[in-house]
Amino acid sequence: MPYSLKIALQSLWHEKWINLLSMLTIAMGLLVITLMVSTVYNINLFAKKLPERFFVVAYLGDRVNEQQAQDIITSLKERSGIERVKYVSKAEALKELRTSLKDAEYILEGLNENPLPHP
């Protein structure tokens, strides 16, 4: 056993550049594999959360009455792939706009009528 250990240590010392190159090659390979696994994992997490963040806003024309709006909402709720439908009237949309612009409410001063489209 001591002879084998002595020969192994001599080999490591005499061939130090080849051993260093071998260790660096293995380390770079492990680094590349780790980066690829991490990238694939993060892309997978992002892809799973993407549908949660996806939404569509549909604006209805001013000629659409409340019954037609309710019919549209009902038909959207029946479709697969649509998780939630929320109807916001013009008055509610203006209230939300005023709330979100509370620091810059002067923007909405002087409006005589609701300028927002019929959502």
LINURTA-V908259 format. One line per field, one symbol per residue. ss: DSSP state (~ for helix, > for strand, _ for the rest). phi: phi as a letter, one per 40 degrees, with the letter a starting at -180 (. if undefined). burial: + if it has 16 or more other C-alpha atoms within 10 Angstrom, else -. A space follows every 10 residues. Layout:
ss: ???
phi: ???
burial: ???
//
This chain:
ss: _~~~~~~~~~ ~~~~_~~~~~ ~~~~~~~~~~ ~~~~~~~~~~ ~~~~~~~~~~ ~~~_______ _____~~~~~ ~~~~~~~~__ _________~ ~~~~~~~~~~ _~~~~~~~__ _________
phi: .ccccccccc ccccbccccc cccccccccc cccccccccc cccccccccd ccccabbbbc cccccccccc cccccccccc gbcabbcbcc cccccccccc bccbcccccg ccbcccccc
burial: ---------- ---------- ---------- ---------- ---------- ---------- --------+- ---------- ---------- --++---+-- ---------- -------++
//
